[in-house]
Amino acid sequence: MRLNIRVIPNAKQDRLAPEGDCLKIYLTAPPVDGKSNKFLIRFLAEHFSVKRGQLKIVRGASSRDKVIELSSF
C-alpha cells in the first residue's frame, strides 16, 4: 500500500490530518539531517501498529511531499 503524505515539520504537536487524497502530518521534529524522516517513520509505525521496517520512503526523502510504502510481510 502506498500513502501520499505532506509533512509539516517544526509543528507544535504531532498529529495526522486527512486532506483530500493525501495525509497531512504535523511533526515536532526539525527538518535537519533526516530527523523528521526518522520521526515520520516512527510516528506512522505507531499509528498503523506496524514495525518500522515495514515502512519505507519511496519518493520525496528531501521534500515535504512524500510517498510512503507500507509492506505487509
Biopython code that builds the backbone (N, CA, C, O; Angstrom):
import numpy as np
from Bio.PDB.StructureBuilder import StructureBuilder

atoms = [
    (1, "MET", "N", (0.850, -1.164, 0.000)),
    (1, "MET", "CA", (0.000, 0.000, 0.000)),
    (1, "MET", "C", (0.903, 1.236, 0.000)),
    (1, "MET", "O", (1.897, 1.291, 0.725)),
    (2, "ARG", "N", (0.549, 2.216, -0.813)),
    (2, "ARG", "CA", (1.324, 3.459, -0.873)),
    (2, "ARG", "C", (0.487, 4.610, -0.337)),
    (2, "ARG", "O", (-0.711, 4.705, -0.603)),
    (3, "LEU", "N", (1.136, 5.474, 0.418)),
    (3, "LEU", "CA", (0.478, 6.624, 1.027)),
    (3, "LEU", "C", (1.110, 7.912, 0.507)),
    (3, "LEU", "O", (2.334, 8.040, 0.490)),
    (4, "ASN", "N", (0.295, 8.848, 0.091)),
    (4, "ASN", "CA", (0.775, 10.181, -0.268)),
    (4, "ASN", "C", (0.692, 11.038, 0.980)),
    (4, "ASN", "O", (-0.367, 11.147, 1.599)),
    (5, "ILE", "N", (1.805, 11.645, 1.346)),
    (5, "ILE", "CA", (1.898, 12.366, 2.606)),
    (5, "ILE", "C", (2.502, 13.742, 2.377)),
    (5, "ILE", "O", (3.413, 13.910, 1.567)),
    (6, "ARG", "N", (1.986, 14.712, 3.095)),
    (6, "ARG", "CA", (2.581, 16.068, 3.141)),
    (6, "ARG", "C", (3.021, 16.287, 4.576)),
    (6, "ARG", "O", (2.198, 16.243, 5.490)),
    (7, "VAL", "N", (4.300, 16.520, 4.784)),
    (7, "VAL", "CA", (4.873, 16.673, 6.125)),
    (7, "VAL", "C", (5.044, 18.157, 6.443)),
    (7, "VAL", "O", (5.544, 18.932, 5.627)),
    (8, "ILE", "N", (4.618, 18.530, 7.647)),
    (8, "ILE", "CA", (4.806, 19.886, 8.151)),
    (8, "ILE", "C", (5.736, 19.775, 9.364)),
    (8, "ILE", "O", (5.272, 19.441, 10.455)),
    (9, "PRO", "N", (7.041, 20.047, 9.199)),
    (9, "PRO", "CA", (7.973, 19.941, 10.326)),
    (9, "PRO", "C", (7.870, 21.147, 11.258)),
    (9, "PRO", "O", (7.251, 22.156, 10.919)),
    (10, "ASN", "N", (8.474, 21.032, 12.419)),
    (10, "ASN", "CA", (8.516, 22.094, 13.440)),
    (10, "ASN", "C", (7.125, 22.527, 13.900)),
    (10, "ASN", "O", (6.909, 23.699, 14.208)),
    (11, "ALA", "N", (6.191, 21.593, 13.948)),
    (11, "ALA", "CA", (4.847, 21.904, 14.427)),
    (11, "ALA", "C", (4.833, 21.922, 15.952)),
    (11, "ALA", "O", (5.782, 21.473, 16.595)),
    (12, "LYS", "N", (3.750, 22.444, 16.525)),
    (12, "LYS", "CA", (3.644, 22.493, 17.984)),
    (12, "LYS", "C", (3.353, 21.128, 18.586)),
    (12, "LYS", "O", (3.765, 20.839, 19.710)),
    (13, "GLN", "N", (2.633, 20.277, 17.829)),
    (13, "GLN", "CA", (2.332, 18.938, 18.323)),
    (13, "GLN", "C", (2.297, 17.965, 17.148)),
    (13, "GLN", "O", (2.109, 18.370, 16.001)),
    (14, "ASP", "N", (2.479, 16.697, 17.439)),
    (14, "ASP", "CA", (2.435, 15.660, 16.414)),
    (14, "ASP", "C", (0.975, 15.271, 16.195)),
    (14, "ASP", "O", (0.261, 14.919, 17.134)),
    (15, "ARG", "N", (0.550, 15.345, 14.934)),
    (15, "ARG", "CA", (-0.811, 14.932, 14.628)),
    (15, "ARG", "C", (-0.950, 14.618, 13.154)),
    (15, "ARG", "O", (-0.134, 15.035, 12.332)),
    (16, "LEU", "N", (-1.997, 13.877, 12.833)),
    (16, "LEU", "CA", (-2.279, 13.452, 11.482)),
    (16, "LEU", "C", (-3.633, 14.016, 11.084)),
    (16, "LEU", "O", (-4.594, 13.908, 11.846)),
    (17, "ALA", "N", (-3.725, 14.612, 9.912)),
    (17, "ALA", "CA", (-4.979, 15.189, 9.432)),
    (17, "ALA", "C", (-5.199, 14.777, 7.984)),
    (17, "ALA", "O", (-4.377, 15.097, 7.125)),
    (18, "PRO", "N", (-6.298, 14.069, 7.690)),
    (18, "PRO", "CA", (-6.594, 13.723, 6.296)),
    (18, "PRO", "C", (-6.920, 14.986, 5.493)),
    (18, "PRO", "O", (-7.608, 15.885, 5.977)),
    (19, "GLU", "N", (-6.420, 15.033, 4.271)),
    (19, "GLU", "CA", (-6.667, 16.196, 3.416)),
    (19, "GLU", "C", (-6.783, 15.729, 1.975)),
    (19, "GLU", "O", (-5.772, 15.484, 1.316)),
    (20, "GLY", "N", (-7.996, 15.605, 1.488)),
    (20, "GLY", "CA", (-8.213, 15.150, 0.114)),
    (20, "GLY", "C", (-7.733, 13.721, -0.065)),
    (20, "GLY", "O", (-8.151, 12.821, 0.663)),
    (21, "ASP", "N", (-6.850, 13.517, -1.040)),
    (21, "ASP", "CA", (-6.338, 12.172, -1.307)),
    (21, "ASP", "C", (-4.993, 11.901, -0.627)),
    (21, "ASP", "O", (-4.354, 10.887, -0.909)),
    (22, "CYS", "N", (-4.562, 12.791, 0.257)),
    (22, "CYS", "CA", (-3.294, 12.580, 0.963)),
    (22, "CYS", "C", (-3.484, 12.800, 2.459)),
    (22, "CYS", "O", (-4.538, 13.248, 2.910)),
    (23, "LEU", "N", (-2.460, 12.480, 3.202)),
    (23, "LEU", "CA", (-2.453, 12.718, 4.639)),
    (23, "LEU", "C", (-1.508, 13.868, 4.943)),
    (23, "LEU", "O", (-0.404, 13.926, 4.401)),
    (24, "LYS", "N", (-1.928, 14.771, 5.795)),
    (24, "LYS", "CA", (-1.064, 15.865, 6.226)),
    (24, "LYS", "C", (-0.611, 15.510, 7.636)),
    (24, "LYS", "O", (-1.434, 15.314, 8.530)),
    (25, "ILE", "N", (0.699, 15.431, 7.827)),
    (25, "ILE", "CA", (1.247, 15.028, 9.116)),
    (25, "ILE", "C", (2.090, 16.165, 9.680)),
    (25, "ILE", "O", (3.050, 16.618, 9.056)),
    (26, "TYR", "N", (1.715, 16.610, 10.859)),
    (26, "TYR", "CA", (2.435, 17.662, 11.564)),
    (26, "TYR", "C", (3.396, 16.996, 12.527)),
    (26, "TYR", "O", (2.982, 16.174, 13.344)),
    (27, "LEU", "N", (4.678, 17.338, 12.444)),
    (27, "LEU", "CA", (5.717, 16.739, 13.289)),
    (27, "LEU", "C", (6.468, 17.825, 14.057)),
    (27, "LEU", "O", (6.703, 18.919, 13.543)),
    (28, "THR", "N", (6.834, 17.506, 15.285)),
    (28, "THR", "CA", (7.610, 18.443, 16.089)),
    (28, "THR", "C", (9.089, 18.399, 15.736)),
    (28, "THR", "O", (9.839, 19.294, 16.124)),
    (29, "ALA", "N", (9.518, 17.385, 15.015)),
    (29, "ALA", "CA", (10.927, 17.224, 14.662)),
    (29, "ALA", "C", (11.350, 18.261, 13.611)),
    (29, "ALA", "O", (10.567, 18.605, 12.726)),
    (30, "PRO", "N", (12.584, 18.753, 13.714)),
    (30, "PRO", "CA", (13.078, 19.712, 12.716)),
    (30, "PRO", "C", (13.540, 18.983, 11.448)),
    (30, "PRO", "O", (13.932, 17.818, 11.515)),
    (31, "PRO", "N", (13.496, 19.659, 10.298)),
    (31, "PRO", "CA", (13.931, 19.026, 9.049)),
    (31, "PRO", "C", (15.442, 19.118, 8.857)),
    (31, "PRO", "O", (15.907, 19.622, 7.835)),
    (32, "VAL", "N", (16.200, 18.642, 9.817)),
    (32, "VAL", "CA", (17.652, 18.736, 9.780)),
    (32, "VAL", "C", (18.246, 17.331, 9.877)),
    (32, "VAL", "O", (17.869, 16.550, 10.751)),
    (33, "ASP", "N", (19.164, 17.019, 8.988)),
    (33, "ASP", "CA", (19.896, 15.748, 8.994)),
    (33, "ASP", "C", (18.973, 14.529, 9.020)),
    (33, "ASP", "O", (19.309, 13.519, 9.639)),
    (34, "GLY", "N", (17.823, 14.606, 8.364)),
    (34, "GLY", "CA", (16.921, 13.463, 8.277)),
    (34, "GLY", "C", (16.147, 13.156, 9.549)),
    (34, "GLY", "O", (15.523, 12.100, 9.646)),
    (35, "LYS", "N", (16.175, 14.055, 10.524)),
    (35, "LYS", "CA", (15.469, 13.802, 11.781)),
    (35, "LYS", "C", (13.964, 13.699, 11.565)),
    (35, "LYS", "O", (13.310, 12.849, 12.169)),
    (36, "SER", "N", (13.415, 14.543, 10.721)),
    (36, "SER", "CA", (11.971, 14.488, 10.505)),
    (36, "SER", "C", (11.568, 13.213, 9.764)),
    (36, "SER", "O", (10.483, 12.687, 10.012)),
    (37, "ASN", "N", (12.411, 12.701, 8.860)),
    (37, "ASN", "CA", (12.104, 11.441, 8.180)),
    (37, "ASN", "C", (12.094, 10.277, 9.161)),
    (37, "ASN", "O", (11.199, 9.434, 9.112)),
    (38, "LYS", "N", (13.071, 10.223, 10.042)),
    (38, "LYS", "CA", (13.108, 9.153, 11.047)),
    (38, "LYS", "C", (11.910, 9.249, 11.975)),
    (38, "LYS", "O", (11.299, 8.238, 12.322)),
    (39, "PHE", "N", (11.579, 10.461, 12.374)),
    (39, "PHE", "CA", (10.442, 10.669, 13.258)),
    (39, "PHE", "C", (9.133, 10.318, 12.547)),
    (39, "PHE", "O", (8.218, 9.769, 13.160)),
    (40, "LEU", "N", (9.047, 10.636, 11.255)),
    (40, "LEU", "CA", (7.863, 10.307, 10.462)),
    (40, "LEU", "C", (7.642, 8.797, 10.418)),
    (40, "LEU", "O", (6.523, 8.327, 10.625)),
    (41, "ILE", "N", (8.687, 8.048, 10.155)),
    (41, "ILE", "CA", (8.577, 6.587, 10.102)),
    (41, "ILE", "C", (8.140, 6.048, 11.458)),
    (41, "ILE", "O", (7.281, 5.167, 11.523)),
    (42, "ARG", "N", (8.714, 6.560, 12.538)),
    (42, "ARG", "CA", (8.339, 6.129, 13.887)),
    (42, "ARG", "C", (6.870, 6.469, 14.180)),
    (42, "ARG", "O", (6.135, 5.650, 14.732)),
    (43, "PHE", "N", (6.453, 7.684, 13.803)),
    (43, "PHE", "CA", (5.084, 8.141, 14.029)),
    (43, "PHE", "C", (4.084, 7.271, 13.263)),
    (43, "PHE", "O", (3.067, 6.861, 13.821)),
    (44, "LEU", "N", (4.367, 6.989, 11.993)),
    (44, "LEU", "CA", (3.464, 6.171, 11.188)),
    (44, "LEU", "C", (3.421, 4.723, 11.668)),
    (44, "LEU", "O", (2.366, 4.090, 11.629)),
    (45, "ALA", "N", (4.550, 4.198, 12.117)),
    (45, "ALA", "CA", (4.583, 2.828, 12.633)),
    (45, "ALA", "C", (3.683, 2.706, 13.863)),
    (45, "ALA", "O", (2.962, 1.719, 14.009)),
    (46, "GLU", "N", (3.722, 3.691, 14.733)),
    (46, "GLU", "CA", (2.841, 3.673, 15.902)),
    (46, "GLU", "C", (1.380, 3.832, 15.484)),
    (46, "GLU", "O", (0.503, 3.160, 16.027)),
    (47, "HIS", "N", (1.117, 4.712, 14.528)),
    (47, "HIS", "CA", (-0.257, 4.972, 14.101)),
    (47, "HIS", "C", (-0.894, 3.733, 13.464)),
    (47, "HIS", "O", (-2.042, 3.404, 13.763)),
    (48, "PHE", "N", (-0.156, 3.048, 12.588)),
    (48, "PHE", "CA", (-0.682, 1.878, 11.893)),
    (48, "PHE", "C", (-0.404, 0.569, 12.628)),
    (48, "PHE", "O", (-0.802, -0.494, 12.153)),
    (49, "SER", "N", (0.267, 0.623, 13.770)),
    (49, "SER", "CA", (0.604, -0.557, 14.585)),
    (49, "SER", "C", (1.389, -1.591, 13.779)),
    (49, "SER", "O", (1.046, -2.773, 13.746)),
    (50, "VAL", "N", (2.447, -1.114, 13.134)),
    (50, "VAL", "CA", (3.340, -1.994, 12.378)),
    (50, "VAL", "C", (4.772, -1.718, 12.817)),
    (50, "VAL", "O", (5.041, -0.758, 13.538)),
    (51, "LYS", "N", (5.677, -2.568, 12.374)),
    (51, "LYS", "CA", (7.094, -2.359, 12.673)),
    (51, "LYS", "C", (7.653, -1.284, 11.745)),
    (51, "LYS", "O", (7.170, -1.097, 10.628)),
    (52, "ARG", "N", (8.676, -0.584, 12.227)),
    (52, "ARG", "CA", (9.288, 0.473, 11.419)),
    (52, "ARG", "C", (9.872, -0.056, 10.119)),
    (52, "ARG", "O", (9.912, 0.665, 9.122)),
    (53, "GLY", "N", (10.325, -1.301, 10.115)),
    (53, "GLY", "CA", (10.911, -1.896, 8.916)),
    (53, "GLY", "C", (9.911, -2.115, 7.798)),
    (53, "GLY", "O", (10.305, -2.325, 6.651)),
    (54, "GLN", "N", (8.619, -2.071, 8.113)),
    (54, "GLN", "CA", (7.588, -2.254, 7.100)),
    (54, "GLN", "C", (7.260, -0.955, 6.360)),
    (54, "GLN", "O", (6.499, -0.973, 5.393)),
    (55, "LEU", "N", (7.816, 0.150, 6.799)),
    (55, "LEU", "CA", (7.580, 1.452, 6.169)),
    (55, "LEU", "C", (8.842, 1.923, 5.462)),
    (55, "LEU", "O", (9.949, 1.794, 5.985)),
    (56, "LYS", "N", (8.658, 2.465, 4.275)),
    (56, "LYS", "CA", (9.809, 2.913, 3.501)),
    (56, "LYS", "C", (9.428, 4.155, 2.709)),
    (56, "LYS", "O", (8.353, 4.210, 2.111)),
    (57, "ILE", "N", (10.305, 5.146, 2.704)),
    (57, "ILE", "CA", (10.078, 6.349, 1.901)),
    (57, "ILE", "C", (10.493, 6.032, 0.468)),
    (57, "ILE", "O", (11.672, 5.827, 0.179)),
    (58, "VAL", "N", (9.504, 5.995, -0.420)),
    (58, "VAL", "CA", (9.750, 5.645, -1.819)),
    (58, "VAL", "C", (10.181, 6.871, -2.619)),
    (58, "VAL", "O", (11.067, 6.789, -3.470)),
    (59, "ARG", "N", (9.541, 8.011, -2.337)),
    (59, "ARG", "CA", (9.849, 9.224, -3.082)),
    (59, "ARG", "C", (9.701, 10.426, -2.153)),
    (59, "ARG", "O", (8.797, 10.461, -1.317)),
    (60, "GLY", "N", (10.579, 11.401, -2.299)),
    (60, "GLY", "CA", (10.470, 12.651, -1.563)),
    (60, "GLY", "C", (11.239, 12.687, -0.259)),
    (60, "GLY", "O", (10.793, 13.336, 0.687)),
    (61, "ALA", "N", (12.364, 12.021, -0.171)),
    (61, "ALA", "CA", (13.146, 11.997, 1.074)),
    (61, "ALA", "C", (13.587, 13.390, 1.495)),
    (61, "ALA", "O", (13.738, 13.648, 2.690)),
    (62, "SER", "N", (13.797, 14.285, 0.553)),
    (62, "SER", "CA", (14.229, 15.637, 0.906)),
    (62, "SER", "C", (13.149, 16.675, 0.601)),
    (62, "SER", "O", (13.441, 17.866, 0.494)),
    (63, "SER", "N", (11.914, 16.227, 0.462)),
    (63, "SER", "CA", (10.804, 17.112, 0.143)),
    (63, "SER", "C", (9.711, 16.994, 1.201)),
    (63, "SER", "O", (9.701, 16.037, 1.976)),
    (64, "ARG", "N", (8.806, 17.940, 1.239)),
    (64, "ARG", "CA", (7.670, 17.853, 2.167)),
    (64, "ARG", "C", (6.637, 16.860, 1.661)),
    (64, "ARG", "O", (5.939, 16.231, 2.457)),
    (65, "ASP", "N", (6.533, 16.714, 0.351)),
    (65, "ASP", "CA", (5.606, 15.757, -0.248)),
    (65, "ASP", "C", (6.321, 14.433, -0.416)),
    (65, "ASP", "O", (7.335, 14.345, -1.108)),
    (66, "LYS", "N", (5.780, 13.394, 0.229)),
    (66, "LYS", "CA", (6.446, 12.095, 0.234)),
    (66, "LYS", "C", (5.472, 10.994, -0.188)),
    (66, "LYS", "O", (4.256, 11.139, -0.068)),
    (67, "VAL", "N", (6.026, 9.910, -0.675)),
    (67, "VAL", "CA", (5.269, 8.697, -0.924)),
    (67, "VAL", "C", (5.882, 7.635, -0.031)),
    (67, "VAL", "O", (7.073, 7.337, -0.118)),
    (68, "ILE", "N", (5.038, 7.063, 0.838)),
    (68, "ILE", "CA", (5.479, 6.046, 1.784)),
    (68, "ILE", "C", (4.870, 4.717, 1.378)),
    (68, "ILE", "O", (3.683, 4.644, 1.059)),
    (69, "GLU", "N", (5.677, 3.669, 1.387)),
    (69, "GLU", "CA", (5.183, 2.338, 1.083)),
    (69, "GLU", "C", (5.080, 1.532, 2.367)),
    (69, "GLU", "O", (6.033, 1.437, 3.140)),
    (70, "LEU", "N", (3.912, 0.958, 2.575)),
    (70, "LEU", "CA", (3.652, 0.113, 3.739)),
    (70, "LEU", "C", (3.575, -1.315, 3.235)),
    (70, "LEU", "O", (2.617, -1.684, 2.557)),
    (71, "SER", "N", (4.573, -2.121, 3.558)),
    (71, "SER", "CA", (4.591, -3.511, 3.118)),
    (71, "SER", "C", (4.093, -4.395, 4.254)),
    (71, "SER", "O", (4.373, -4.145, 5.426)),
    (72, "SER", "N", (3.368, -5.406, 3.892)),
    (72, "SER", "CA", (2.842, -6.339, 4.907)),
    (72, "SER", "C", (3.507, -7.700, 4.699)),
    (72, "SER", "O", (3.141, -8.457, 3.801)),
    (73, "PHE", "N", (4.478, -7.987, 5.540)),
    (73, "PHE", "CA", (5.144, -9.290, 5.469)),
    (73, "PHE", "C", (5.119, -9.951, 6.798)),
    (73, "PHE", "O", (5.631, -11.061, 6.945)),
]
sb = StructureBuilder()
sb.init_structure("model")
sb.init_model(0)
sb.init_chain("A")
sb.init_seg("    ")
for serial, (resi, resn, name, xyz) in enumerate(atoms, 1):
    if name == "N":
        sb.init_residue(resn, " ", resi, " ")
    sb.init_atom(name, np.array(xyz, "f"), 0.0, 1.0, " ", f" {name:<3s}", serial, name[0])
structure = sb.get_structure()
